[in-house]
Amino acid sequence: MTSSAPKNVAARLKRIESSSLFQGVVIAIIILSALTIGAKTYDIPAVVEHSLSVLDNAITLFFLAEILLRFLAHDNRKRFFLDGWNLFDSLVVIGSLIPLDNADVILLGRLLRVFRVLRLVSVVPELRSLINALLKAIPRMGYIALLMFVIFYIYGAVGSLFFHRINETLWGDVSISMLTLFRVATFEDWTDVMYETMEVHPLSWIYYLTFIFLTAFVFLNMMVGAILEVMQAEQEADSRQQAQQERQDMSGQLRQMQAQLEQIQQQLQRRD
């Protein structure tokens, strides 16, 4: 009787923590926290600022209670902090407890309060899966970024050789040329740069068009393709895991039904 009481309490906490109402309240409080942080960046009356400070403290206490609830409702509390999202949420909430009166840590406290907005990612499963897919795609994107750097460097060296006499500010050396090419790749008044060099080198438009084709079309699509491939793999893994969980649940129910049938059979045999 005594051992079953903590299990019942943990089950109730688990139902509360996983309920859609509780999740909606948490999301609403996170949005309210973001609005509070944004309001403090404006010039507001002292009374409103004091009210926002009180509200901020109340939000911090709510997040602390929410983390404790999630910890108590977790299936294996020893492994609670092994989850990266749980660790992130705990650090942000504990860091938010830093008093803002301390001048030495006031910047750190405010920064961690800003990071509380990121908790929206850990609360919403769809956003969490997107971030996980993005993190897993970083190695592939790193190779694409390295190839992009090679292309930038080659075009930067060529541009510095041919155009440095036209405009020393834009094409003085390789590093400045690469910054100019970044401006071209983002389409920030790139035609002004092209027309300036075309006055001396009429065929320089080939240089710009080939560079834009490689960076804006080829490499960008490669980045998007890498992310989509990882996201598809993540969705397939989640589907397999969900199907496996459903099979386990069905097998557990079948075992329970079999045990109940055996008990009924034994009772019938005793009566006979």
FENQUI-V546239 format. One record per backbone hydrogen bond with DSSP energy under -0.5 kcal/mol. NH is the residue of the N-H (numbers start at 1). CO is the residue of the C=O. E is the energy in kcal/mol with one decimal. If there is no record, write none. Layout:
NH_CO_E ; NH_CO_E
//
This chain:
5_1_-0.9 ; 6_2_-0.8 ; 7_3_-0.8 ; 8_4_-2.2 ; 9_5_-2.3 ; 10_6_-2.7 ; 11_7_-2.4 ; 12_8_-2.2 ; 13_9_-2.6 ; 14_10_-2.3 ; 15_11_-2.1 ; 16_12_-2.4 ; 17_13_-2.8 ; 18_14_-2.0 ; 19_15_-0.7 ; 19_16_-0.7 ; 23_19_-2.0 ; 24_20_-2.2 ; 25_21_-2.1 ; 26_22_-2.4 ; 27_23_-2.3 ; 28_24_-2.3 ; 29_25_-2.4 ; 30_26_-2.2 ; 31_27_-2.3 ; 32_28_-2.4 ; 33_29_-2.5 ; 34_30_-2.2 ; 35_31_-2.3 ; 36_32_-2.1 ; 37_33_-2.3 ; 38_34_-2.3 ; 39_35_-2.2 ; 40_36_-1.4 ; 41_38_-1.1 ; 42_39_-1.4 ; 44_42_-0.9 ; 49_45_-2.3 ; 50_46_-2.4 ; 51_47_-2.2 ; 52_48_-2.5 ; 53_49_-2.0 ; 54_50_-2.2 ; 55_51_-2.4 ; 56_52_-2.5 ; 57_53_-2.1 ; 58_54_-2.1 ; 59_55_-2.3 ; 60_56_-2.2 ; 61_57_-2.2 ; 62_58_-2.1 ; 63_59_-2.5 ; 64_60_-2.1 ; 65_61_-2.4 ; 66_62_-2.4 ; 67_63_-2.3 ; 68_64_-2.1 ; 69_65_-2.3 ; 70_66_-2.3 ; 71_67_-2.3 ; 72_68_-2.6 ; 73_69_-2.0 ; 74_70_-0.6 ; 74_71_-0.7 ; 79_76_-1.3 ; 80_77_-1.2 ; 82_79_-0.8 ; 83_80_-1.0 ; 87_83_-2.3 ; 88_84_-2.4 ; 89_85_-2.6 ; 90_86_-2.3 ; 91_87_-2.4 ; 92_88_-2.3 ; 93_89_-2.4 ; 94_90_-2.8 ; 95_91_-2.5 ; 96_92_-1.6 ; 97_93_-0.6 ; 97_94_-1.1 ; 98_95_-1.5 ; 102_99_-1.0 ; 103_101_-0.6 ; 105_102_-0.5 ; 106_102_-0.5 ; 109_105_-2.5 ; 110_106_-2.3 ; 111_107_-2.3 ; 112_108_-2.4 ; 113_109_-1.6 ; 114_110_-1.7 ; 115_111_-1.8 ; 116_112_-0.6 ; 116_113_-0.5 ; 117_114_-1.7 ; 118_115_-1.2 ; 119_116_-1.2 ; 120_117_-1.8 ; 121_118_-1.6 ; 122_118_-0.9 ; 123_119_-1.6 ; 124_120_-2.0 ; 125_123_-0.6 ; 128_124_-2.1 ; 129_125_-2.4 ; 130_126_-1.8 ; 131_127_-2.4 ; 132_128_-2.3 ; 133_129_-2.3 ; 134_130_-2.3 ; 135_131_-2.6 ; 136_132_-2.1 ; 137_133_-1.4 ; 138_134_-0.6 ; 138_135_-0.7 ; 141_137_-2.7 ; 142_138_-2.3 ; 143_139_-1.3 ; 144_140_-1.6 ; 145_141_-2.8 ; 146_142_-2.2 ; 147_143_-2.1 ; 148_144_-2.3 ; 149_145_-2.3 ; 150_146_-1.9 ; 151_147_-2.1 ; 152_148_-2.8 ; 153_149_-2.7 ; 154_150_-2.5 ; 155_151_-2.6 ; 156_152_-2.6 ; 157_153_-2.5 ; 158_154_-2.4 ; 159_155_-2.7 ; 160_156_-2.2 ; 161_157_-1.9 ; 162_158_-2.0 ; 163_159_-2.7 ; 164_160_-1.0 ; 166_163_-0.8 ; 167_163_-1.9 ; 171_167_-2.2 ; 172_168_-1.0 ; 177_173_-2.4 ; 178_174_-2.3 ; 179_175_-1.7 ; 180_176_-2.2 ; 181_177_-2.4 ; 182_178_-1.9 ; 183_179_-1.7 ; 184_180_-1.9 ; 185_181_-2.8 ; 186_182_-1.7 ; 187_184_-1.4 ; 188_183_-2.3 ; 189_187_-1.2 ; 192_189_-0.6 ; 193_189_-0.9 ; 194_190_-2.1 ; 195_191_-2.9 ; 196_192_-1.5 ; 197_193_-1.6 ; 198_194_-2.2 ; 199_195_-1.0 ; 200_197_-1.0 ; 201_197_-3.5 ; 202_200_-0.6 ; 204_201_-2.1 ; 205_202_-0.6 ; 206_203_-1.6 ; 208_204_-1.4 ; 209_205_-2.7 ; 210_206_-2.3 ; 211_207_-1.5 ; 212_208_-2.7 ; 213_209_-2.4 ; 214_210_-2.1 ; 215_211_-2.6 ; 216_212_-2.1 ; 217_212_-0.7 ; 217_213_-0.8 ; 218_213_-1.9 ; 219_214_-2.6 ; 220_215_-0.9 ; 221_217_-1.4 ; 222_218_-1.9 ; 223_219_-2.2 ; 224_220_-2.3 ; 225_221_-2.7 ; 226_222_-2.2 ; 227_223_-2.0 ; 228_224_-2.6 ; 229_225_-2.3 ; 230_226_-1.9 ; 231_227_-2.4 ; 232_228_-2.4 ; 233_229_-2.1 ; 234_230_-2.4 ; 235_231_-2.4 ; 236_232_-2.3 ; 237_233_-2.2 ; 238_234_-2.5 ; 239_235_-2.3 ; 240_236_-2.4 ; 241_237_-2.5 ; 242_238_-2.6 ; 243_239_-2.5 ; 244_240_-2.5 ; 245_241_-2.3 ; 246_242_-2.3 ; 247_243_-2.2 ; 248_244_-2.3 ; 249_245_-2.5 ; 250_246_-2.5 ; 251_247_-2.6 ; 252_248_-2.3 ; 253_249_-2.3 ; 254_250_-2.4 ; 255_251_-2.3 ; 256_252_-2.2 ; 257_253_-2.5 ; 258_254_-2.6 ; 259_255_-2.5 ; 260_256_-2.4 ; 261_257_-2.5 ; 262_258_-2.3 ; 263_259_-2.2 ; 264_260_-2.5 ; 265_261_-2.6 ; 266_262_-2.6 ; 267_263_-2.4 ; 268_264_-2.4 ; 269_265_-2.3 ; 270_266_-2.1 ; 271_267_-2.1 ; 272_268_-2.2
//
